[in-house]
Amino acid sequence: MKSFEPVYKELEYLLIQKLPDYIEKINKEHNDGIILKPFENTTLAENCIKLPSFTFSIEETEYSEKDRIIENTVYTICLEIKLSSNTEDEQIIFWRYAEAVIEMIYSEDTEYFFDVSKMKGNLLYLRVSNEY
């Protein structure tokens, strides 16, 4: 994996096209009156001012060779989930969005391997590579 562009396109497809289905699934599973709205973002690069939304950034890029033949680049991606300030049940809402993202990355059949490396505050860190 030499270029970030295919990873970017895959992430954009997942977060913009597929994630709303997982958000709806989480709403149905919990069915407790807390309703998650789909994110307002229409692209990854968008600096969306409507809420809820997320910001996307590349935190780190690691390069390694496996068996001196296979090149592997591992990207650490950060998703900052932005919610309305003073939102009642803000922590529950964040964790449900995180649950939707996690379920999506482990359920969708993709060309890349996604893994949640950590969560901190309203940040969700994903590691993306082309090796399983």
C-alpha positions in Angstrom: 0.0 0.0 0.0 2.0 3.0 -1.2 -0.7 5.6 -1.6 -3.3 6.8 0.9 -5.8 7.7 -1.8 -7.4 4.2 -2.0 -7.7 4.0 1.8 -9.3 7.5 1.8 -11.9 6.4 -0.8 -12.7 3.2 1.2 -13.0 5.2 4.4 -15.2 7.8 2.7 -17.5 5.0 1.3 -17.7 3.4 4.7 -18.3 6.5 6.8 -20.6 8.4 4.4 -22.5 5.6 2.7 -22.5 2.6 5.1 -22.4 4.1 8.6 -26.0 5.5 8.5 -27.2 1.9 8.2 -25.2 0.9 11.3 -26.5 4.0 13.2 -30.0 3.0 12.4 -29.3 -0.6 13.5 -27.9 0.7 16.9 -31.1 2.8 17.3 -33.2 -0.3 16.8 -31.1 -2.5 19.1 -31.2 -0.1 22.1 -34.7 1.3 21.6 -34.6 3.3 24.8 -35.6 6.8 23.5 -32.1 7.9 22.7 -32.1 8.3 19.0 -28.8 8.8 17.1 -29.0 11.0 14.1 -26.9 10.3 11.0 -23.8 12.4 10.7 -24.2 15.6 8.6 -20.9 15.1 6.8 -21.2 14.5 3.0 -17.4 13.9 2.5 -14.4 13.2 4.7 -12.8 16.4 3.9 -15.8 18.5 4.8 -15.5 20.8 7.8 -19.1 20.3 8.7 -20.7 22.9 11.0 -24.0 21.0 11.4 -24.1 18.5 14.3 -23.7 15.6 14.8 -20.6 15.4 12.6 -17.1 14.1 12.7 -13.7 15.4 11.7 -11.2 13.1 10.1 -7.4 13.3 10.3 -4.3 11.1 9.7 -2.4 10.9 13.0 0.5 8.7 12.0 1.9 6.7 9.1 4.1 3.7 9.6 5.9 1.8 6.9 7.2 -1.8 7.3 8.3 -4.6 5.0 7.0 -8.1 5.6 9.3 -10.8 4.4 11.2 -8.2 2.3 8.6 -8.6 -0.4 5.3 -7.2 0.8 5.2 -3.5 1.5 2.8 -2.5 4.2 1.9 1.0 5.3 -0.2 1.3 8.5 -2.2 4.5 8.9 -3.6 5.7 12.2 -6.8 7.7 11.6 -8.5 9.8 14.1 -12.3 10.4 14.0 -13.5 13.2 16.3 -17.2 12.8 17.0 -18.8 16.2 17.4 -22.1 16.5 19.3 -24.2 19.4 20.3 -22.8 21.0 23.5 -24.8 20.4 26.7 -26.3 17.3 25.1 -28.1 15.2 27.7 -26.7 11.7 27.8 -23.6 12.9 25.8 -21.5 10.0 26.9 -24.1 7.4 26.0 -24.6 9.0 22.6 -20.8 9.1 21.9 -20.4 5.4 22.9 -23.3 4.5 20.6 -21.8 6.3 17.7 -18.5 4.5 18.5 -20.4 1.2 18.7 -21.8 1.8 15.2 -18.4 2.6 13.8 -16.8 -0.4 15.4 -19.6 -2.7 14.2 -19.2 -1.3 10.7 -15.5 -1.8 10.4 -15.6 -5.3 11.7 -18.6 -6.3 9.6 -18.0 -4.8 6.2 -16.0 -6.8 3.7 -13.2 -4.4 2.7 -9.8 -4.6 1.0 -8.2 -3.2 4.2 -7.9 -4.3 7.8 -9.3 -1.8 10.3 -8.8 -2.0 14.0 -9.7 0.3 16.8 -6.5 1.3 18.5 -7.9 3.5 21.3 -10.7 5.8 22.3 -10.1 9.0 24.3 -12.7 11.6 25.1 -14.7 12.1 21.9 -11.8 10.7 19.7 -11.8 7.3 18.0 -8.5 6.1 16.6 -8.4 3.5 13.9 -5.4 1.7 12.4 -5.7 0.8 8.8 -3.4 -1.6 6.9 -3.6 -4.0 4.0 -2.5 -7.0 6.0 -4.6 -9.1 8.3 
